[in-house]
Amino acid sequence: MKLRLALEEKLMDVRVRDRLLAEGKITKEEVKKYMDTLNDETKNAVPLDHEEPKNIQ
C-alpha cells in the first residue's frame, strides 16, 4: 500500500507532472482528482521575511 502511494505521489511531482501530461501518460482529470485529495495546510503556513544578508564573512 505504501509503495502505491509513493508511486502516485511521484507521478504528481510538479517536476514530472507537466512532462507526463504532455506525453499523455496522465490526464488533467487525474491531476485534479489528486489535488482535490490534498489537505488544506494554509493554517500551518508561516510568513517568511526576506532580508539581504549583511556583510557575511
Summary of the structure (lengths in Angstrom):
residues: 57
radius of gyration: 17.5
end to end distance: 49.5
largest distance: 50.9
contacts: 78
relative contact order: 0.09
helix: 58%
strand: 0%
